[in-house]
Amino acid sequence: MTTTPKTTTTGLEALEKPKQKFTLLVVGGGMMGCDVRKTIVSRGWTETSRGSQLHYSAPRARKLRDLISVLRHGCIVLRGHEESRPVFEGHITDDSNGRYSVTTMILDGTGGRFVDAGGGADALIAYLKEHMVAHTLTEANSITLLEAKKSGGGDRAVADPDFKEKLIDALGPPLDLSGVDAPTVQTVAPQRKSIFTDAMKRKLKAANSNESAKPIFKLFMPEGSATWLVYSMEEDGDTLWVVADLGMGCVEYGTASLTEIESLRGQHFKLPVERDLHFSGCRQTMTEILSRDSLQGVS
């Protein structure tokens, strides 16, 4: 479900409308600073388990990503996809002598470096201002303009020490991202059904838990090796008598909270505990099961 919550963040409104195309010039983003040009499509505000977040996707892609986290790195947002192309793939200007200049942008691991081959700082800044939607650059970002200078028989790159200050002043104040992470839409996760039905709970409450008892149900973590063999349930409807193998090299007998078991989630995919639908009890008694090193293979 997509929502458009109210926001007081200055300038962020331009990025909220779904299906709008933008290009991000990310300062110091990506592996070794290589992920500097992102063509994105705004997906607007979407409800998540963490509240409402502003998302984007790559063109023709469905996977959503958090736009605010990218903006916090420090970047310039340009409108559209094609309009930003000269910044990266060559803005060629011919003069009467057949010479041309190319303005491009590269980054290294320490921050952004604009590389100019003749256009000049003012031309580059003017271009960015013309196509810019918003920016989040500050003095903390490393931004440098490298200009080609004649040196002996060739050219060498010389940094313009005033470029960052000129650029930030020209682009104006950055987006105010303070408070953006606070959820603007509260969402309630759907209530998951209990692992046991009412009939199963009645069966467990009527069962005995002793040395000769056999397990009635088997619970397991899809992520990991934690396993519980359930023998009976107390009248409170929550306390289970189980033989548990939590993957620590031993099998234990005792009580466990059904509420706590149902709240567990896997580390990577956040999968909950499941009941083994193919488990119909086993022939081994509790004494025999407790002599094992693990519950692997118990069926």
Secondary structure, DSSP 8 states (H G I E B T S, - for coil): -EE------TTGGGGTSTT-EEEEEETT-SGGG---EEEEEEEEEEEETTEEEEEEE-TT----EEHHHHHTT-EEEEESSGGGHHHHH---EE-TTS-EE-EEEEEETTEEEEEESSS-HHHHHHHHHHHEEEE---TTS-EEEEEEEEETTEEEEEEETTHHHHHHHHH-S----TTTTS-SS---------SS-HHHHHHHHHS--STT---SEEEE-SSSS-EEEEEEE-TTSSEEEEEEE-SSS--EEEEEEHHHHHH-B-SSS--B-EE-TT----S--HHHHHTSS--TT--
